[in-house]
Amino acid sequence: MKIKFLIFILSLVAVFGQSKRDARSVALAGAYTTVADGIFSVGYNPALLAYQKDKPYQLQAFGTDFGFAGNYISLSNLNALSGDTIEQSQKDQLFRYLENSGGLTFYTDMHMPLPFMNYSSGNMAITSNMMVMGDFKLPTGLLRLMLEGNANNPSIDLTLKYEIMGVNEFGFSFAVPFDGFALGVTAKYLQGLFYLGVDPDSSKASLETSVLAMYGSGKYLIRQGIGGSGLGMDLGFITTEYNGWRAGLSVINAVGSISWNKPSVMKDILAGSDNVYGNEDDLFHFTWGGETLNDSMAISYTFNIDSITATSLSSDSLFTSESNVVKNLDADGKLKDFVINYPALFRVGVSKRTDDYIISSDLVASFEDRFYARQGWKWSVGFELHRFPAVPLRIGFAWGGSDLLELGLGFGFHKGPIIFDMGFAFRNGLWIHTMKGFNLSTGLTITGLGGRSSGDEALTGPAPPVENEPEGEEDEKEEAPEKSED
């Protein structure tokens, strides 16, 4: 029961902490590369904007999106651990699962498009979105030490992972159609709001154990920042729809990073009456041990465990730790930047459209486990029924390994200029008792009075050339006598 309570508390810590999402993409489980519409193609495939020329504008009035996902916590798994003691077979199964998953992990994100600041018309779009993302990992070695002690564990990795970041994305997107395909690009300004996290390149901790003794050491460098800035870019390709079929690919955040500890508007706003950020009159700042942190400060925490044995337990110097605020300055005393890379996503998709439904499928890959990205491939398929255009129904399924299952469900209400969509996804599980997270998304969008159905919705390929009629045939038709009414 104690271990279940500990895991539950850790999950709550992460909760209060994908890239861009909307309600329709959630319901389709992310199978969106070739079917996104208008402003919602930004963040998935900006090339789709090339085929919006004959459709009315889009203006997003409101939107919310919140997601939470872990790789183990579910009602089913917690029930399996119920009881006063945990059997060794249960421990072994738990350790194998977590070791294959890289530890006990949690990921949260909140996506809020700024009201009335997401607009598309023709082949261009202007978008603005605020995202808060958190990433937490508890290493398997620490869980093994808690459950089994030091027996049969010669080396235990104690390196923690924790990052939380808030970002505003401002994007300008446009697309250019060609004969048979289109290309699109999104240029983004990334306004970093805040960052707090354990630096993965400068932090490491381990514990060496045996049946006779235990010793270890560790160092964690915790960085913090207010008011970062950076640039990003998305690239997209899409084919013209032919007989209902379409294919496309995109690279989201092909270029993207945020530099912290630079002058920014964010720090000017928070600086208080003296216009100097990093003292007591700030509207907000991070603190550590009661000390106000400014741009130049990071936190260094070190510990050392010195040969714990049965005969040395009475010593008061076996475990030592130290926490210091360190300056992030170069040799000349100038403030050094630190950079957070924005993970890239590679997407490739195909879809089939008919008069009654759309079915789409995507493959998505990233190359690192950070924030919204997970290393490896993820496959998704989505189905949208629009036989009744005013109330489209959606369902989607995604798979990327045992801990990346997703089932999405959703619907829309489209009437005149009003577009309302809602999506819900079971994350890392297909039912309420097996899901290890969820995603809830809603959105209200305004368009032309005739709705999105007005305009060219089929988006078919080029029309066949008109065959020339034989010479003289047109003259013969004109000279042909009219039939008499008698």
C-alpha positions as CSV (number, residue, x, y, z in Angstrom):
1,M,0.0,0.0,0.0
2,K,2.9,2.4,0.7
3,I,4.4,1.9,-2.7
4,K,1.0,2.6,-4.4
5,F,0.6,5.8,-2.3
6,L,4.2,6.9,-3.3
7,I,3.5,6.4,-7.0
8,F,0.2,8.2,-6.7
9,I,1.9,11.2,-5.1
10,L,4.5,11.3,-7.8
11,S,1.8,11.4,-10.5
12,L,0.2,14.4,-8.8
13,V,3.5,16.2,-8.7
14,A,3.8,15.8,-12.5
15,V,0.2,16.8,-13.2
16,F,0.5,20.3,-12.0
17,G,3.4,21.0,-13.9
18,Q,2.3,17.4,-28.2
19,S,3.3,20.0,-29.7
20,K,0.2,21.7,-31.3
21,R,-3.1,19.9,-31.0
22,D,-6.8,20.5,-31.6
23,A,-10.0,18.6,-30.8
24,R,-10.3,16.9,-34.2
25,S,-6.7,15.6,-34.2
26,V,-7.2,14.2,-30.7
27,A,-10.3,12.3,-31.8
28,L,-8.4,10.9,-34.8
29,A,-5.5,9.9,-32.6
30,G,-3.1,12.2,-34.5
31,A,-3.8,10.8,-38.0
32,Y,-3.9,14.3,-39.3
33,T,-1.1,14.9,-41.8
34,T,-3.3,14.9,-44.9
35,V,-6.7,15.9,-43.5
36,A,-6.2,18.9,-41.3
37,D,-8.2,22.0,-42.3
38,G,-7.3,25.7,-42.4
39,I,-5.5,27.0,-39.3
40,F,-5.4,23.4,-37.9
41,S,-2.9,22.3,-40.6
42,V,-0.3,24.5,-38.8
43,G,1.7,22.2,-36.6
44,Y,0.8,19.2,-38.8
45,N,1.4,20.0,-42.4
46,P,1.4,23.7,-43.5
47,A,1.2,22.6,-47.2
48,L,-2.5,21.9,-46.8
49,L,-3.1,25.7,-46.8
50,A,-2.5,25.7,-50.5
51,Y,-5.9,24.2,-51.1
52,Q,-7.9,26.6,-48.9
53,K,-8.1,29.3,-51.6
54,D,-11.8,28.8,-52.4
55,K,-12.9,28.2,-48.8
56,P,-13.9,31.0,-46.3
57,Y,-11.6,32.2,-43.6
58,Q,-11.2,30.6,-40.2
59,L,-10.9,32.4,-36.8
60,Q,-10.5,30.4,-33.7
61,A,-12.5,32.0,-30.9
62,F,-11.7,29.6,-28.1
63,G,-9.8,26.4,-27.4
64,T,-8.5,24.2,-24.6
65,D,-6.4,21.1,-24.6
66,F,-5.0,19.2,-21.6
67,G,-3.2,15.9,-21.6
68,F,-1.5,13.6,-19.0
69,A,0.2,10.3,-19.7
70,G,2.3,7.9,-17.7
71,N,3.8,4.5,-18.6
72,Y,2.5,2.4,-15.7
73,I,-0.1,4.0,-13.4
74,S,-3.6,2.7,-14.2
75,L,-6.5,1.3,-12.2
76,S,-5.8,-2.2,-13.4
77,N,-2.1,-2.0,-12.4
78,L,-2.8,-0.5,-9.0
79,N,-5.3,-3.2,-8.2
80,A,-2.7,-5.8,-9.1
81,L,-0.4,-4.3,-6.4
82,S,-3.0,-4.3,-3.7
83,G,-2.4,-6.2,-0.4
84,D,0.0,-6.0,2.5
85,T,2.9,-7.4,0.6
86,I,4.0,-7.6,-3.0
87,E,5.1,-11.1,-4.3
88,Q,8.5,-11.4,-5.8
89,S,6.9,-12.4,-9.1
90,Q,5.0,-9.2,-9.1
91,K,8.2,-7.2,-8.4
92,D,10.1,-8.9,-11.2
93,Q,7.2,-8.2,-13.7
94,L,7.1,-4.6,-12.6
95,F,10.9,-4.1,-12.9
96,R,11.0,-5.7,-16.4
97,Y,8.2,-3.5,-17.6
98,L,9.8,-0.3,-16.2
99,E,13.3,-1.2,-17.4
100,N,12.0,-1.6,-20.9
101,S,10.3,1.7,-20.6
102,G,13.3,3.6,-19.2
103,G,11.8,4.1,-15.7
104,L,8.6,5.3,-14.2
105,T,7.7,8.3,-16.4
106,F,5.0,11.0,-16.5
107,Y,4.3,13.6,-19.1
108,T,1.8,16.5,-19.0
109,D,1.0,19.3,-21.4
110,M,-1.6,22.0,-21.7
111,H,-2.2,23.8,-25.0
112,M,-4.2,27.1,-25.1
113,P,-4.6,28.9,-28.4
114,L,-4.9,32.6,-27.6
115,P,-8.5,33.8,-28.3
116,F,-9.0,35.4,-31.7
117,M,-5.3,35.3,-32.6
118,N,-5.4,32.2,-34.8
119,Y,-6.6,33.2,-38.3
120,S,-6.3,31.7,-41.8
121,S,-7.5,33.0,-45.2
122,G,-6.5,31.7,-48.6
123,N,-3.1,30.1,-48.5
124,M,-1.8,31.9,-45.4
125,A,-2.3,31.6,-41.6
126,I,-1.3,33.5,-38.5
127,T,-1.3,31.5,-35.3
128,S,-0.5,32.0,-31.6
129,N,-0.5,29.2,-29.0
130,M,0.6,28.9,-25.4
131,M,1.9,25.6,-24.2
132,V,3.0,24.3,-20.8
133,M,4.9,21.0,-20.9
134,G,6.3,18.8,-18.1
135,D,8.4,15.7,-18.2
136,F,9.3,13.5,-15.2
137,K,11.1,10.2,-14.8
138,L,11.9,8.2,-11.7
139,P,14.7,5.7,-12.5
140,T,14.0,2.0,-12.1
141,G,17.0,1.5,-9.9
142,L,15.5,3.7,-7.2
143,L,12.3,1.7,-7.2
144,R,14.2,-1.5,-7.0
145,L,16.2,-0.2,-4.0
146,M,12.9,0.8,-2.3
147,L,11.3,-2.6,-2.9
148,E,14.3,-5.0,-2.6
149,G,17.0,-3.1,-0.7
150,N,20.6,-3.5,-1.7
151,A,20.6,-7.3,-2.3
152,N,21.5,-8.4,-5.8
153,N,21.7,-4.8,-7.1
154,P,25.4,-4.1,-7.7
155,S,24.8,-0.8,-9.5
156,I,21.8,1.5,-9.2
157,D,21.1,4.5,-11.5
158,L,19.6,7.3,-9.4
159,T,19.6,10.0,-12.2
160,L,16.3,11.8,-12.0
161,K,14.7,13.6,-14.9
162,Y,12.4,16.6,-14.4
163,E,11.6,19.5,-16.8
164,I,8.8,21.9,-17.0
165,M,8.6,24.7,-19.6
166,G,6.1,27.3,-20.8
167,V,6.2,28.6,-24.4
168,N,4.3,30.9,-26.6
169,E,4.4,30.0,-30.3
170,F,3.7,32.7,-32.8
171,G,3.7,31.5,-36.4
172,F,3.2,32.7,-39.9
173,S,2.4,30.0,-42.4
174,F,1.9,30.0,-46.2
175,A,1.7,27.4,-48.9
176,V,2.3,27.4,-52.7
177,P,0.4,25.0,-55.0
178,F,2.1,23.4,-58.0
179,D,0.8,21.0,-60.7
180,G,0.0,17.9,-58.7
181,F,1.4,18.9,-55.3
182,A,1.9,21.8,-52.9
183,L,4.7,23.0,-50.5
184,G,4.2,24.8,-47.2
185,V,6.3,26.4,-44.5
186,T,5.7,27.8,-41.0
187,A,8.1,30.3,-39.6
188,K,7.8,30.5,-35.8
189,Y,8.9,32.9,-33.1
190,L,9.2,30.9,-29.8
191,Q,8.7,33.1,-26.7
192,G,9.9,31.2,-23.7
193,L,7.8,32.0,-20.6
194,F,9.6,30.0,-18.0
195,Y,11.8,26.9,-17.6
196,L,12.8,24.8,-14.6
197,G,14.6,21.4,-14.9
198,V,17.4,19.1,-14.2
199,D,20.1,19.5,-16.8
200,P,20.5,16.1,-18.4
201,D,24.1,16.8,-19.6
202,S,25.4,17.9,-16.2
203,S,23.5,15.6,-13.8
204,K,24.4,12.0,-12.8
205,A,23.9,9.9,-9.7
206,S,24.5,6.3,-8.9
207,L,24.6,3.9,-5.9
208,E,26.9,0.9,-5.7
209,T,25.7,-1.9,-3.5
210,S,26.6,-5.4,-2.3
211,V,25.5,-7.6,0.6
212,L,28.2,-6.1,2.8
213,A,28.3,-2.4,2.0
214,M,26.7,0.5,0.0
215,Y,28.3,3.7,-1.3
216,G,27.5,6.3,-4.0
217,S,27.4,9.9,-5.1
218,G,25.5,12.2,-7.3
219,K,25.2,15.7,-8.7
220,Y,22.1,17.5,-10.0
221,L,22.3,20.8,-11.8
222,I,19.0,22.5,-11.8
223,R,18.6,25.3,-14.3
224,Q,15.9,28.0,-14.3
225,G,15.0,30.7,-16.7
226,I,12.4,33.4,-17.3
227,G,11.9,35.0,-20.7
228,G,13.6,33.0,-23.4
229,S,13.4,33.4,-27.1
230,G,14.1,31.4,-30.2
231,L,13.1,30.5,-33.8
232,G,11.5,27.5,-35.3
233,M,10.4,26.2,-38.7
234,D,7.9,23.6,-40.0
235,L,8.1,22.2,-43.6
236,G,5.3,20.4,-45.4
237,F,4.5,18.6,-48.7
238,I,1.1,17.4,-49.9
239,T,-0.2,15.9,-53.1
240,T,-3.3,17.0,-55.0
241,E,-6.3,14.8,-54.2
242,Y,-6.8,12.2,-56.9
243,N,-9.9,9.9,-56.9
244,G,-10.2,10.7,-53.2
245,W,-6.6,9.7,-52.3
246,R,-3.9,12.0,-50.9
247,A,-0.4,11.6,-49.5
248,G,1.8,14.0,-47.6
249,L,4.8,14.4,-45.3
250,S,6.1,17.1,-43.0
251,V,8.9,17.9,-40.6
252,I,7.6,19.8,-37.5
253,N,10.3,21.9,-35.8
254,A,12.8,21.1,-38.4
255,V,14.7,24.0,-36.9
256,G,13.8,25.0,-33.3
257,S,15.5,26.0,-30.0
258,I,15.0,28.5,-27.2
259,S,17.8,30.4,-25.6
260,W,17.4,31.5,-22.0
261,N,19.0,34.2,-19.9
262,K,18.7,36.9,-22.5
263,P,16.9,40.3,-22.2
264,S,13.2,39.8,-22.9
265,V,9.9,41.5,-22.6
266,M,8.8,38.8,-20.1
267,K,11.4,39.8,-17.6
268,D,10.6,43.5,-18.1
269,I,7.0,42.8,-17.2
270,L,8.0,40.8,-14.1
271,A,10.8,43.2,-12.9
272,G,8.6,45.3,-10.6
273,S,8.8,49.0,-9.9
274,D,12.6,49.2,-10.1
275,N,12.7,47.6,-13.6
276,V,15.4,45.2,-12.4
277,Y,14.6,41.5,-12.5
278,G,16.0,39.3,-9.8
279,N,15.1,41.0,-6.5
280,E,12.3,41.1,-3.9
281,D,10.0,43.5,-5.7
282,D,9.6,41.2,-8.8
283,L,6.0,40.1,-9.6
284,F,7.4,36.6,-9.9
285,H,10.8,34.8,-9.6
286,F,12.1,31.4,-8.7
287,T,13.5,30.9,-5.2
288,W,15.8,28.3,-3.6
289,G,16.3,28.0,0.1
290,G,14.7,31.4,0.6
291,E,17.1,33.1,-1.9
292,T,15.8,35.0,-4.9
293,L,17.2,33.6,-8.2
294,N,18.1,35.9,-11.1
295,D,19.3,35.1,-14.6
296,S,22.8,34.2,-13.6
297,M,21.9,31.6,-11.0
298,A,21.5,27.8,-11.2
299,I,21.3,25.3,-8.3
300,S,23.9,22.6,-7.8
301,Y,22.9,19.8,-5.4
302,T,25.5,17.1,-4.6
303,F,25.4,14.1,-2.2
304,N,27.8,11.4,-1.1
305,I,27.2,8.1,0.6
306,D,30.4,6.8,2.2
307,S,30.6,3.0,2.7
308,I,27.6,2.1,4.7
309,T,28.2,-1.2,6.5
310,A,26.8,-2.9,9.5
311,T,29.7,-1.6,11.7
312,S,29.5,2.0,10.5
313,L,25.8,2.7,10.9
314,S,26.5,4.7,14.1
315,S,28.6,7.3,12.2
316,D,27.0,10.7,11.6
317,S,29.0,11.4,8.4
318,L,28.0,8.5,6.2
319,F,25.6,10.7,4.2
320,T,26.6,14.2,3.2
321,S,24.8,16.6,0.9
322,E,25.3,20.2,-0.2
323,S,23.1,22.6,-2.1
324,N,24.6,25.7,-3.6
325,V,23.4,28.5,-5.9
326,V,26.0,28.8,-8.6
327,K,26.6,31.6,-11.1
328,N,26.2,30.9,-14.8
329,L,28.9,33.3,-15.9
330,D,31.8,33.1,-18.4
331,A,35.5,33.9,-17.7
332,D,34.7,37.6,-18.3
333,G,31.8,37.7,-15.9
334,K,29.2,37.9,-18.6
335,L,26.0,35.9,-18.5
336,K,26.0,32.7,-20.4
337,D,23.0,31.5,-22.4
338,F,21.7,28.0,-22.1
339,V,19.7,26.5,-24.9
340,I,16.7,24.1,-24.9
341,N,16.2,22.2,-28.1
342,Y,12.7,21.9,-29.5
343,P,12.2,18.3,-30.5
344,A,11.6,17.6,-34.2
345,L,8.8,15.4,-35.5
346,F,8.7,13.6,-38.8
347,R,5.3,12.9,-40.2
348,V,4.1,10.9,-43.2
349,G,0.5,10.2,-44.0
350,V,-2.1,9.0,-46.5
351,S,-5.9,9.4,-46.6
352,K,-9.0,8.4,-48.6
353,R,-12.0,10.7,-48.9
354,T,-15.5,9.7,-50.0
355,D,-18.9,11.4,-49.9
356,D,-19.7,9.8,-46.6
357,Y,-16.3,9.4,-44.7
358,I,-12.6,10.1,-44.5
359,I,-10.1,7.5,-43.4
360,S,-6.5,8.6,-42.8
361,S,-3.3,7.0,-41.5
362,D,0.0,8.5,-40.2
363,L,3.5,7.4,-39.2
364,V,5.2,9.8,-36.8
365,A,8.7,9.6,-35.5
366,S,11.0,11.6,-33.2
367,F,14.6,11.0,-32.3
368,E,14.6,11.9,-28.6
369,D,12.5,11.5,-25.4
370,R,11.7,15.0,-24.4
371,F,8.5,16.9,-23.8
372,Y,5.9,16.0,-26.4
373,A,8.3,13.8,-28.4
374,R,9.1,10.1,-28.0
375,Q,11.9,8.3,-29.7
376,G,10.7,5.7,-32.3
377,W,7.8,5.3,-34.6
378,K,4.1,5.7,-33.9
379,W,1.4,4.6,-36.2
380,S,-2.2,6.0,-36.1
381,V,-5.4,5.5,-38.1
382,G,-8.5,7.7,-38.0
383,F,-12.0,7.5,-39.3
384,E,-14.4,10.5,-39.7
385,L,-18.0,10.0,-40.7
386,H,-19.5,13.1,-42.3
387,R,-22.6,11.6,-43.9
388,F,-24.4,14.2,-41.7
389,P,-22.2,17.2,-42.2
390,A,-23.6,19.2,-39.3
391,V,-22.5,16.5,-36.8
392,P,-19.3,14.6,-37.9
393,L,-18.3,11.6,-35.8
394,R,-14.7,10.5,-35.3
395,I,-12.7,7.7,-33.9
396,G,-8.9,7.0,-34.0
397,F,-6.4,4.4,-32.8
398,A,-2.6,4.8,-32.4
399,W,0.1,2.3,-31.5
400,G,3.8,2.8,-30.8
401,G,4.7,0.0,-28.6
402,S,3.1,-1.4,-25.4
403,D,3.2,2.0,-23.6
404,L,2.1,4.2,-26.5
405,L,-1.5,2.9,-27.2
406,E,-4.2,5.5,-27.7
407,L,-7.9,5.4,-28.5
408,G,-9.5,8.7,-29.6
409,L,-13.2,9.6,-29.8
410,G,-14.9,12.8,-30.7
411,F,-17.6,14.7,-32.5
412,G,-18.3,18.1,-34.0
413,F,-21.2,20.5,-34.4
414,H,-20.9,22.5,-37.7
415,K,-23.7,24.9,-38.5
416,G,-23.3,28.0,-40.6
417,P,-20.4,30.0,-39.3
418,I,-20.0,28.0,-36.1
419,I,-17.5,25.1,-35.8
420,F,-17.4,23.4,-32.5
421,D,-15.3,20.2,-31.9
422,M,-14.6,18.0,-29.0
423,G,-12.2,15.1,-28.6
424,F,-11.2,12.7,-25.9
425,A,-8.4,10.1,-25.9
426,F,-7.5,7.2,-23.7
427,R,-3.7,7.4,-23.5
428,N,-1.5,4.3,-23.1
429,G,-4.6,2.1,-22.7
430,L,-7.8,1.4,-24.5
431,W,-10.3,1.4,-21.6
432,I,-11.0,3.4,-18.4
433,H,-9.4,0.7,-16.2
434,T,-6.3,0.3,-18.4
435,M,-5.6,3.9,-19.5
436,K,-2.5,5.5,-18.0
437,G,-3.5,9.0,-19.0
438,F,-6.0,11.0,-21.0
439,N,-6.4,13.9,-23.4
440,L,-9.4,16.3,-23.4
441,S,-9.7,18.9,-26.1
442,T,-12.4,21.4,-27.2
443,G,-12.5,24.2,-29.7
444,L,-14.8,26.9,-31.1
445,T,-14.0,28.3,-34.5
446,I,-15.8,30.9,-36.6
447,T,-15.9,30.8,-40.4
448,G,-17.9,32.3,-43.3
449,L,-21.8,32.4,-43.1
450,G,-22.0,29.6,-45.6
451,G,-19.8,27.3,-43.5
452,R,-16.7,25.4,-44.6
453,S,-18.8,23.4,-47.2
454,S,-19.0,26.5,-49.4
455,G,-16.1,26.4,-51.8
456,D,-14.1,23.6,-53.4
457,E,-14.2,20.7,-50.9
458,A,-13.4,17.9,-53.3
459,L,-9.9,19.2,-54.1
460,T,-9.5,16.9,-57.0
461,G,-6.6,16.8,-59.5
462,P,-6.4,18.8,-62.7
463,A,-9.4,18.7,-65.0
464,P,-8.9,16.8,-68.3
465,P,-8.3,19.0,-71.3
466,V,-11.3,19.8,-73.5
467,E,-11.2,18.0,-76.8
468,N,-11.3,20.2,-79.9
469,E,-14.4,19.6,-82.1
470,P,-13.8,18.9,-85.8
471,E,-13.7,22.0,-88.0
472,G,-17.0,22.9,-89.5
473,E,-19.0,20.9,-86.9
474,E,-19.9,24.1,-85.0
475,D,-21.0,25.9,-88.1
476,E,-23.2,22.9,-89.1
477,K,-24.9,23.1,-85.7
478,E,-25.6,26.8,-86.1
479,E,-27.0,26.3,-89.7
480,A,-29.1,23.3,-88.8
481,P,-32.8,24.3,-89.3
482,E,-35.0,24.3,-86.2
483,K,-37.7,21.7,-86.1
484,S,-41.1,22.9,-86.9
485,E,-43.7,22.9,-84.0
486,D,-46.1,21.5,-86.5
